[in-house]
Amino acid sequence: MPKANERILIAGAGPVGLVAAVSLLEEGIPVTVLEASADLAIDLRASTFHPPTIDFLDRLGIADGLIERGIKCPLWQFRDRTEGEVATFDLGLLAAETNHPYRLQCEQWKLTETARARLAAHPDAELITEIVVETVSQDADGVTVRARSEDGGTEVFTAPFLIGADGARSAVRKSTGVDFPGLTIPEIFLSLSTPFPYHEAIEGLADICYISDPEEWFVLLRTPTLWRVLFPTDPTLSDEEILDPARIETHMQAVLPGAPYEIAHKTAYRVHERVADAYVHGRIFLAGDAAHLNNPLGGMGMNGGIHDAVNLSEKLAQVWRGADIDLMGRYERQRRKVAIETVQAQALRNRAILKESDPDKRRAYHDELRATVADRDRHFAYVMRSSMIQSLRDLEKVA
Ligand SMILES: Cc1cc2nc3c(=O)[nH]c(=O)nc-3n(C[C@H](O)[C@H](O)[C@H](O)COP(=O)(O)OP(=O)(O)OC[C@H]3O[C@@H](n4cnc5c(N)ncnc54)[C@H](O)[C@@H]3O)c2cc1C
């Protein structure tokens, strides 16, 4: 197996690792990506791309395949299970701020597939699969990665720099000893997909809807072929009980009563709200889920990770060309602040609005959302934040 010396090593071929790889290649820097799996995951995870993320991917030349295979959604809604529509947000207001004033509903595996094809066609890119990064160490000159190969042997890679984009359980993060403080949300999230056409059955339904209810909030997200429905579930139940077809049917009938639903995919997963204490550890940099986790309400996890990858790659390219490595500290200061103050704060607020059981507080949340969309300036400011454009504009204020 080739050794990676004069190239940047990336652990993890998820959306964040692969976007970092494409960004570095665009800067003329060779990369080697080490991926534990035999193939890239094609399960249903994130499915929303926010406007500035599409702008970034477009600049990297990997947006076309996604846009063609996704659904453009200029509108998204807060609804209430009993009252119906509460507020519809219009990303068309962002037309002067982005080349893509819509949320693109498209499965994340279509991005990894597109980025992988880019790597395959590039002479300076290497993607090694079935190699599990186990430990990392470093000295003044570079980083050493020890990884387990398919046959159980140990492979050693050295490089000037390493990006840890190896997901929530990041071996890179653990090996550096960086803490990952935060909390685990009590409820388990149940994600179901169905071919049922909710857009034909519920009048005025936007393609992205967050539906509040004191008993059981839920989310409806349209993807090119399916609708996804996300519910919170009782954490005292086993996975088997949560995924039991009869229980699932009860959840689905409560959304819209009718004929039994066809379920194409079902997953139950625990959700964490965590941010790593450090994103930069000498010559090792964390990005994406390896650095931060949050609930999916608002669709900001993968998007924030992609924004990390772009920010990190731009600065790392300057360091590669001779800038002081201290520049990487700004990556951490900028992106960690966004993870805490924008992504985590907004995702927690979205959850609070959806699950509020106090009638007065619910009414107050709903009145505030209605007042926001009724006022053009407040509406604009809201979609600047929810689309994550504002968090990128605010980066300049961080030294
Ligand atoms: C079941 C599920 C459902 C989700 N649903 C949503 C959703 O609805 N909305 C939303 O916004 N987000 C959702 N997410 C989160 C979203 O998928 C992540 O934010 C996104 O994938 C982060 O990308 P990443 O590249 O940082 O990490 P990942 O996508 O996790 O990629 C990490 C990669 O690293 C590889 N890897 C791991 N360990 C090693 C190792 N030791 N050595 C080498 N390679 C390694 C993995 O195989 C993987 O390919 C969901 C996540 C899960 C797990």
The ligand as a Gaussian input file, in Angstrom:
#p B3LYP/6-31G(d) Opt

LIG

0 1
 C      -28.739000       7.547000      11.259000
 C      -28.374000       8.991000      11.022000
 C      -29.343000       9.854000      10.568000
 C      -29.029000      11.189000      10.361000
 N      -29.994000      12.015000       9.930000
 C      -29.711000      13.315000       9.741000
 C      -30.705000      14.198000       9.300000
 O      -31.857000      13.812000       9.097000
 N      -30.372000      15.499000       9.122000
 C      -29.096000      15.963000       9.366000
 O      -28.818000      17.157000       9.191000
 N      -28.136000      15.133000       9.770000
 C      -28.412000      13.830000       9.968000
 N      -27.441000      13.005000      10.395000
 C      -26.108000      13.566000      10.630000
 C      -25.316000      13.684000       9.331000
 O      -25.410000      12.473000       8.642000
 C      -23.867000      14.029000       9.701000
 O      -23.855000      15.326000      10.278000
 C      -22.899000      13.961000       8.532000
 O      -22.851000      12.680000       7.974000
 C      -21.516000      14.375000       9.014000
 O      -20.558000      14.091000       8.042000
 P      -19.089000      13.674000       8.441000
 O      -18.381000      13.503000       7.143000
 O      -18.549000      14.591000       9.467000
 O      -19.230000      12.273000       9.193000
 P      -19.776000      10.885000       8.637000
 O      -20.799000      11.080000       7.604000
 O      -20.110000      10.071000       9.834000
 O      -18.510000      10.255000       7.898000
 C      -17.406000       9.742000       8.628000
 C      -16.704000       8.718000       7.759000
 O      -15.555000       8.280000       8.473000
 C      -15.479000       6.871000       8.407000
 N      -14.765000       6.423000       9.612000
 C      -15.231000       6.355000      10.877000
 N      -14.261000       5.933000      11.711000
 C      -13.159000       5.738000      10.939000
 C      -11.841000       5.316000      11.229000
 N      -11.457000       4.997000      12.465000
 N      -10.947000       5.222000      10.214000
 C      -11.318000       5.560000       8.946000
 N      -12.564000       5.955000       8.620000
 C      -13.468000       6.061000       9.597000
 C      -16.924000       6.399000       8.355000
 O      -17.037000       5.103000       7.789000
 C      -17.554000       7.490000       7.493000
 O      -17.475000       7.174000       6.125000
 C      -27.715000      11.673000      10.613000
 C      -26.746000      10.780000      11.050000
 C      -27.069000       9.476000      11.262000
 C      -25.989000       8.535000      11.766000

